[in-house]
Amino acid sequence: MIAQAVVSRYASALADVVLAASSGLKPAEAVEQVRSISETIQASPELRAVLATPAISAQRKRAVIRTIAEKAGAAPVIRNFVLVLSDHRRIAGLPEMLDAFEMALDHRLGLVRAEVRSAFPLSDEQRNQLVRDLSAMTGAEVRVRVEVDPRLIGGVAVQLGSKVFDGSVRGQLAGLRERLAATL
């Protein structure tokens, strides 16, 4: 586990580099490239072990990372970022850094993030309508991340920053239970 402050520093630095005019890389492309490399590493316990062990030389690890980055079609900026993580023995924190990187980009681009939990998968139309409604409510462009949570029974729960809007059946039942308990 890497300290959140360290994760934030690396993510912020990558966001600075990607958003620089000289990077030649679109933010969404950068996120996808980092995600691809991270998923490749996370999918293989053997690969994670190779990159984590001090018994393997830094040169060997760098060669492995270059191969992964090449197969992922990663831009030099992204490849170099992952190489720096490896050189500083921070490669295990790549999934956390990916999340922090996305948040840093969204913040700098003026996007509001919404975490949405839905009882069932949302159709494209439902998702688009939700984005429109949330954008109208916040007055800013909203990027949603949807997670299916069958425990909600029905409906959706949305977290925008520190505010939670619970329109789920489970949330409605909990509210009803609280109101009934207060009357007894």
CORZI-V732854 format. One record per residue. N is the residue number from 1. SS is DSSP state (a for helix, b for strand, c for the rest). PHI is phi in radians with two decimals (NA if undefined). BURIAL is I if it has 24 or more other ideal C-beta (glycine too) atoms within 12 Angstrom, else O. Layout:
N|SS|PHI|BURIAL, N|SS|PHI|BURIAL
This chain:
1|c|NA|O, 2|c|-1.80|O, 3|c|-1.01|O, 4|a|-1.04|O, 5|a|-1.11|O, 6|a|-1.19|O, 7|a|-0.99|I, 8|a|-1.11|O, 9|a|-1.11|O, 10|a|-1.12|I, 11|a|-1.11|I, 12|a|-1.13|I, 13|a|-1.10|I, 14|a|-1.13|I, 15|a|-1.07|I, 16|a|-1.02|O, 17|a|-1.18|I, 18|a|-1.15|I, 19|a|-1.43|I, 20|c|-1.16|O, 21|a|-1.02|O, 22|a|-1.37|O, 23|a|-1.23|O, 24|c|1.16|O, 25|c|-2.21|I, 26|c|-1.36|O, 27|a|-0.95|I, 28|a|-1.12|O, 29|a|-1.14|O, 30|a|-1.07|I, 31|a|-1.06|I, 32|a|-1.13|I, 33|a|-1.18|I, 34|a|-1.12|I, 35|a|-1.06|I, 36|a|-1.07|I, 37|a|-1.13|I, 38|a|-1.06|I, 39|a|-1.13|O, 40|a|-1.08|I, 41|a|-1.17|I, 42|a|-1.18|O, 43|c|-1.31|O, 44|c|-2.18|O, 45|a|-1.02|O, 46|a|-1.15|O, 47|a|-1.11|I, 48|a|-1.03|I, 49|a|-1.13|O, 50|a|-1.05|I, 51|a|-1.28|I, 52|a|-1.62|O, 53|c|-1.36|O, 54|c|-1.29|O, 55|c|-1.24|O, 56|c|-1.62|O, 57|c|-1.14|O, 58|a|-1.07|O, 59|a|-1.08|O, 60|a|-1.13|O, 61|a|-1.08|I, 62|a|-1.10|I, 63|a|-1.12|O, 64|a|-1.10|I, 65|a|-1.13|I, 66|a|-1.06|O, 67|a|-1.13|O, 68|a|-1.07|I, 69|a|-1.10|I, 70|a|-1.12|O, 71|a|-1.14|O, 72|a|-1.43|I, 73|c|1.22|O, 74|c|-1.29|I, 75|c|-1.20|I, 76|a|-0.95|O, 77|a|-1.04|I, 78|a|-1.23|I, 79|a|-0.98|I, 80|a|-1.12|I, 81|a|-1.05|I, 82|a|-1.16|I, 83|a|-1.10|I, 84|a|-1.09|I, 85|a|-1.01|I, 86|a|-1.13|I, 87|a|-1.03|O, 88|c|-1.71|O, 89|c|0.98|O, 90|c|-2.11|I, 91|a|-1.07|I, 92|a|-1.12|I, 93|a|-1.55|I, 94|a|-1.00|I, 95|a|-1.06|I, 96|a|-1.16|I, 97|a|-1.17|I, 98|a|-1.05|I, 99|a|-1.06|I, 100|a|-1.14|I, 101|a|-1.11|I, 102|a|-1.05|I, 103|a|-1.13|I, 104|a|-1.10|I, 105|a|-1.09|I, 106|a|-1.01|I, 107|a|-1.06|O, 108|a|-1.23|O, 109|c|-1.58|O, 110|c|1.34|O, 111|c|-1.61|I, 112|b|-1.75|I, 113|b|-1.65|I, 114|b|-2.22|I, 115|b|-1.69|I, 116|b|-2.02|I, 117|b|-1.95|I, 118|b|-2.21|I, 119|c|-1.17|I, 120|c|-2.36|O, 121|c|-1.02|O, 122|c|-1.52|O, 123|c|-1.27|O, 124|a|-1.03|O, 125|a|-1.10|O, 126|a|-1.11|O, 127|a|-1.10|O, 128|a|-1.08|O, 129|a|-1.14|O, 130|a|-1.08|I, 131|a|-1.09|I, 132|a|-1.07|O, 133|a|-1.11|O, 134|a|-1.19|I, 135|a|-1.12|O, 136|a|-1.13|O, 137|a|-1.20|O, 138|a|-1.61|O, 139|c|1.33|O, 140|c|-2.43|O, 141|c|-1.21|O, 142|b|-2.01|I, 143|b|-1.91|I, 144|b|-1.83|I, 145|b|-2.10|I, 146|b|-1.82|I, 147|b|-2.20|O, 148|b|-1.48|O, 149|c|-2.34|O, 150|a|-1.06|O, 151|a|-1.13|O, 152|a|-1.27|I, 153|c|1.27|O, 154|c|-2.87|O, 155|c|1.43|I, 156|b|-2.40|I, 157|b|-2.19|I, 158|b|-2.12|I, 159|b|-1.98|O, 160|b|-2.03|I, 161|c|1.10|O, 162|c|-1.64|O, 163|b|-1.65|O, 164|b|-2.10|O, 165|b|-1.97|O, 166|b|-1.84|I, 167|c|-1.86|O, 168|c|-1.50|I, 169|a|-1.09|O, 170|a|-1.03|O, 171|a|-1.12|I, 172|a|-1.13|O, 173|a|-1.14|O, 174|a|-1.12|O, 175|a|-1.11|O, 176|a|-1.10|O, 177|a|-1.04|O, 178|a|-1.12|O, 179|a|-1.15|O, 180|a|-1.14|O, 181|a|-1.12|O, 182|a|-1.25|O, 183|a|-1.50|O, 184|c|-1.54|O
